[in-house]
Amino acid sequence: MTENEPGNSLKTGKKAGEPTIFAPSLPVDYAHTCMNHFIVLDLRETGEFSEEFLLDLGSKISSSPLCDDMLVLQPSKVADVRLRIFGADGLEADFCANGLLYVSSKIGDELGRDAVTIEMPTGVRRASRVGDAWQAEVGEAERLEFDPALCKNFPVIGLIRAGEPHLVLGLPEALPGFNIDRREFEQYCRPLPDLLDIPGGVNVTVVFQQQDDRVLIRTYERGVRRHTLSCGTGSVAATAAVFGTPDGPRRFHVCSPGGMHSIYFDGGHWHLIARPVRIGSGFLRDGQVCLPLEQLQHYYAEPRPISLTEA
């Protein structure tokens, strides 16, 4: 597809009469890890854009139902690439573990390497190829203090920061089970992100089931203020909340509507393992993400019901 062909456009909220956002076209990927979807904007060869512009564009792109976050790639002096994450709330996020996995696979393929380093707002993270998947370092899972009285009506297991802050809940009486309607889950979680005194709010991760070294979760993400099909930091936070910090190396598995993450604790840090997927590549022009239709027509993003016994 050439840049003049229509393709398929993901509109980002540009209204009639507004100035054109871009003169040039900028390369983008549309991708997911465990059905946590991203638009990846590659700015490594295009110079700098203002913070205001990136925050506004990230808010518009991530407000689309087809995208959970906008990932931005920029040059780095300390790693193979710099990764930044922008959400629908108009803020820059601290971390995105699923996004880290996808960017690691992209950069690894470009460089022809099985190990890469990624600069993020929280520091440099290492990632390596594991078969057809990638393993990325999330870091520590810190248990945060909070006032229990603020959440007295909710079954809180813990408040965990694993790259991002997550309020981890046990199964509430108000939710009948894992395979509930998304709107019912969102309605329950909606008041929770702003209950605690954390800038930008907290993510809410509900543990629906625990069995041996596995947990079944769903997550309401603070950046988009809705349910997402999976959340990498939520998987790590739920594991740390339920099992605590192991005495030595140990592996876990976390299932969500979008698929399964493997979690590895190496004795000091937590790692996330999954297989990232590139759905298509295109460009951003005039406030629209344009992707070739032939890359999208066979992609159907609809999760099926899942349980721990079949995972």
C-alpha positions in Angstrom: 0.0 0.0 0.0 1.3 3.4 -0.8 0.8 6.5 1.4 -1.8 7.8 -1.0 -4.0 4.6 -0.8 -6.9 4.8 1.6 -6.3 1.7 3.6 -8.0 1.6 7.0 -7.9 4.6 9.3 -8.0 4.8 13.1 -9.3 8.3 13.8 -7.8 10.1 16.7 -10.4 12.8 17.4 -9.4 15.5 14.9 -12.3 17.8 14.3 -13.2 19.7 11.2 -11.3 23.0 11.1 -8.5 21.9 13.4 -5.0 22.4 12.1 -3.2 19.4 10.6 -1.2 17.5 13.2 1.5 16.3 10.9 2.9 17.3 7.5 5.0 14.1 7.1 3.8 10.5 7.6 5.3 8.7 10.6 5.7 4.9 10.8 3.4 3.0 13.2 2.8 -0.6 14.2 -0.5 -2.0 15.4 0.4 -4.8 17.9 -0.7 -6.7 21.0 0.7 -8.9 23.7 -2.0 -11.2 25.1 -4.5 -8.9 23.4 -3.4 -5.8 25.2 -3.4 -3.6 22.1 -1.0 -0.8 21.2 -0.3 1.8 18.5 3.5 2.0 18.3 4.8 5.3 16.9 8.4 5.2 15.8 10.1 8.6 16.2 13.7 7.4 16.0 14.3 9.1 12.7 12.0 12.1 12.8 13.4 14.4 15.5 11.7 15.7 18.6 8.1 16.6 19.3 6.8 18.6 22.2 5.6 16.9 25.4 2.2 18.7 25.0 1.8 17.2 21.5 2.7 13.6 22.6 0.4 13.8 25.6 -2.5 15.1 23.4 -1.9 12.5 20.6 -1.6 9.7 23.1 -4.9 10.7 24.7 -6.6 10.7 21.3 -5.2 7.5 20.1 -5.7 5.5 23.3 -9.3 6.7 23.5 -10.1 4.5 20.5 -11.6 1.1 21.5 -9.0 -0.5 19.2 -6.0 0.7 21.3 -5.1 0.6 25.0 -1.9 2.7 24.9 0.3 4.6 22.5 3.9 3.5 22.7 6.5 5.9 21.4 10.0 4.9 20.3 12.8 7.4 20.5 16.6 7.2 20.4 18.4 6.3 23.6 22.0 7.0 24.8 21.9 4.3 27.4 20.0 1.4 25.7 19.0 0.1 22.3 15.8 2.3 22.3 13.8 4.6 24.5 10.2 3.5 25.2 7.5 5.9 26.4 3.9 5.2 27.2 1.0 7.6 26.7 -2.6 6.9 27.8 -6.1 8.1 27.3 -5.9 10.1 30.5 -3.5 12.5 28.9 -0.6 11.4 31.1 2.7 9.5 30.5 2.7 6.1 32.3 5.6 4.8 34.3 5.6 1.3 32.8 3.9 -1.0 30.4 5.1 -4.6 30.6 3.1 -5.9 27.7 4.4 -3.0 25.6 7.9 -3.7 26.8 7.6 -7.2 25.5 6.4 -6.1 22.0 9.1 -3.4 21.7 11.8 -5.9 22.8 10.7 -8.3 20.0 10.6 -5.5 17.4 14.0 -4.2 18.3 15.5 -7.7 18.6 14.2 -8.6 15.1 15.6 -5.3 13.7 19.0 -5.8 15.3 19.1 -9.6 14.7 19.7 -10.2 18.4 18.2 -12.4 21.1 18.8 -9.9 23.9 18.1 -6.1 24.0 17.9 -3.2 26.5 15.0 -0.8 26.7 15.1 2.6 28.4 11.8 3.4 30.2 10.8 6.1 32.7 11.7 3.7 35.6 15.1 2.9 34.2 16.7 0.5 31.7 15.2 -3.0 31.4 16.7 -6.1 29.8 14.7 -8.5 27.7 15.6 -11.7 25.9 14.1 -14.1 23.4 12.7 -17.4 24.8 11.6 -19.6 21.9 8.8 -17.7 20.1 8.2 -15.6 23.2 10.1 -12.8 25.0 11.1 -12.4 28.6 11.3 -8.9 30.0 12.5 -7.6 33.4 9.8 -5.8 35.3 11.9 -5.3 38.5 10.7 -5.4 42.1 7.2 -5.8 43.3 6.9 -3.4 46.2 4.1 -3.7 48.7 2.8 -0.2 49.5 1.2 1.1 52.7 -2.3 2.6 52.6 -5.2 3.4 54.9 -7.4 0.3 55.0 -10.4 2.4 56.0 -10.4 3.9 52.5 -11.1 0.5 51.0 -13.1 -1.2 53.8 -15.9 -2.3 51.6 -13.6 -4.1 49.1 -11.7 -7.4 49.6 -8.2 -6.0 49.3 -5.3 -8.4 49.1 -2.6 -5.7 48.8 -1.4 -2.6 47.1 1.5 -3.5 44.9 3.8 -1.4 42.7 5.2 -3.7 39.9 6.2 -0.9 37.5 2.7 0.5 38.0 0.6 0.6 41.2 -2.1 -2.1 41.4 -4.8 -2.5 44.0 -5.2 -6.2 44.1 -8.6 -7.6 45.2 -9.9 -11.0 46.0 -13.2 -12.1 44.5 -15.9 -9.7 45.5 -19.4 -10.9 46.4 -20.7 -8.4 43.9 -19.1 -10.2 40.9 -20.4 -13.7 40.2 -17.4 -15.0 38.4 -14.6 -14.5 35.8 -16.7 -14.7 32.7 -18.9 -11.7 33.5 -19.9 -8.9 31.2 -17.2 -6.3 30.7 -19.6 -3.5 31.7 -20.4 -5.1 35.0 -16.7 -5.5 35.8 -16.0 -1.8 34.9 -19.0 -0.6 36.9 -17.6 -2.3 40.0 -14.0 -1.1 39.5 -14.7 2.5 38.4 -14.7 4.2 41.9 -11.5 2.5 43.0 -8.6 4.1 41.1 -9.0 7.4 42.9 -9.7 6.2 46.4 -6.0 6.3 47.4 -3.6 9.2 47.3 -1.6 8.1 44.3 -1.0 10.6 41.4 -2.9 9.3 38.3 -4.8 6.8 40.4 -4.3 3.1 40.8 -5.0 0.1 38.5 -7.4 -2.4 39.9 -6.7 -6.1 39.4 -9.2 -8.7 40.7 -8.1 -12.3 41.4 -11.0 -14.5 40.5 -9.3 -17.9 41.2 -6.1 -19.4 42.6 -4.9 -22.9 41.9 -1.3 -24.1 42.7 1.0 -21.7 41.0 -1.7 -20.1 38.8 -4.1 -17.2 39.2 -7.0 -16.0 37.1 -7.4 -12.2 36.9 -9.0 -9.3 35.2 -7.7 -5.7 35.3 -9.2 -2.2 35.1 -6.4 0.1 34.0 -6.0 3.6 35.3 -4.6 5.0 32.0 -7.7 4.2 29.9 -10.2 4.0 32.8 -11.6 0.7 31.5 -11.1 -3.0 31.5 -8.3 -4.3 29.2 -7.9 -7.9 28.0 -4.6 -8.3 29.8 -2.1 -6.3 31.8 1.5 -7.3 32.3 2.1 -5.3 35.4 -1.2 -6.6 36.8 -0.1 -10.1 36.3 3.1 -9.5 38.2 1.3 -7.5 41.0 -1.4 -10.2 41.4 1.3 -12.9 41.7 3.3 -10.9 44.3 0.1 -10.1 46.2 -1.2 -13.7 46.3 2.1 -15.6 46.8 4.3 -13.0 48.4 8.0 -12.8 47.6 9.5 -16.4 47.1 12.6 -17.5 49.0 14.3 -18.3 45.7 13.7 -18.7 41.9 10.1 -19.7 41.0 7.7 -19.7 38.1 4.0 -18.8 38.0 1.3 -18.5 35.4 -1.4 -15.8 35.2 -4.5 -16.1 33.0 -6.6 -13.2 31.8 -9.2 -12.8 29.1 -6.4 -12.1 26.5 -4.3 -15.2 27.3 -1.6 -16.3 29.7 1.5 -14.7 31.1 4.4 -16.7 32.5 5.9 -15.0 35.6 9.5 -15.7 36.7 11.0 -14.6 39.9 14.8 -14.9 39.7 15.5 -14.4 43.5 15.5 -10.6 43.3 13.4 -9.4 40.4 10.2 -10.3 38.6 10.1 -11.1 34.9 7.2 -11.3 32.4 7.1 -13.9 29.6 4.6 -13.9 26.6 4.5 -13.9 22.8 4.1 -10.4 21.3 2.2 -10.1 18.0 2.5 -7.5 15.2 -1.0 -7.1 13.6 0.1 -4.7 10.9 2.3 -1.7 10.0 1.2 1.6 8.5 1.6 5.3 9.1 0.2 8.3 11.0 -0.9 11.3 9.0 -3.1 14.3 9.8 -4.2 12.8 13.1 -5.1 9.4 11.7 -3.5 6.0 11.9 -3.6 4.3 8.5 -3.2 0.6 8.2 -3.5 -1.6 5.1 -6.8 -3.5 5.1 -5.2 -6.7 4.0 -3.2 -6.8 7.2 -6.3 -6.4 9.4 -9.0 -8.4 7.6 -8.0 -11.8 9.1 -7.5 -10.4 12.6 -10.4 -10.8 15.0 -9.8 -9.6 18.6 -12.4 -11.5 20.5 -11.3 -13.4 23.6 -13.0 -16.7 24.5 -14.0 -17.8 28.0 -11.2 -19.2 30.0 -10.6 -21.1 33.3 -7.5 -22.2 35.2 -8.3 -25.8 34.5 -7.8 -25.4 30.8 -5.0 -22.9 30.8 
